[in-house]
Amino acid sequence: MSAKGHDWANPGPAGLVALAMACFTFYAVFTGKVEHSAIPLLGIWLLGGFVIQICVGLIELKEGNTTGGNVFTFFSAFFMLVTGLELIFKFFAAMNGWKIDARIDGWAWLALGIALLTWTPAYFKSPLTLLGVVLALDPAIFIVAFADMGVIPRTMLSLAGNLLLLAGIFGLYTAMAVILNTAYGRTVVPFPGPIIKPMPVSTTSQQH
């Protein structure tokens, strides 16, 4: 999340709330808490999440946050916009008996999962709760990818759902900590620091 705060306030909490919404709703779908008829409504919710996350991603990139800016940008496109539209399309395809090979989704999710996994070490320099979001998302995305590809049974999606719920909880906690601690200018909510501390910039290097 952006740490500069010169031209823009930190948009990270809004993006994390949107992510938590997606995680909670997928948990409900994957664990059978809602019926299949809820799918098009979920698609609409994800389209709303797209609006928030694309804004967050662009602001983070403007503020110089390479990791957060890029993650929120591709989350907004693929996790929110594409998935939201696909859920609505698949619902009507099923209703009308259209034949589609949805295994292509698994290959797309596989690329997204690999990208997030390879970027995960960058979050070792982020607050622990934000790292927790990413560590819960990593295996969840691979489970979804392999289930869509037909490599593993779709019954495994319940495990992905529980991991997504955990990611959503970590995301909401992080958003709460940023909002309240910033509003009061002190630590109101405990916010554990990163595993790897940023290297201090020496006076000599600043002069150069």
Secondary structure, DSSP 8 states (H G I E B T S, - for coil): -----SSS---HHHHHHHHHHHHHHHHHHHTTSS-GGGHHHHHHHHHHHHHHHHHHHHHHHHTT-HHHHHHHHHIIIIIIIIHHHHHHHHHHHHHHT----THHHHHHHHHHHHHHHHHGGGGGGS-HHHHHHHHHHHHHHHHHHHHHHTSS-GGGHHHHHHHHHHHHHHHHHHHHHHHHHHHHTS-SS-----SS------HHHHH-
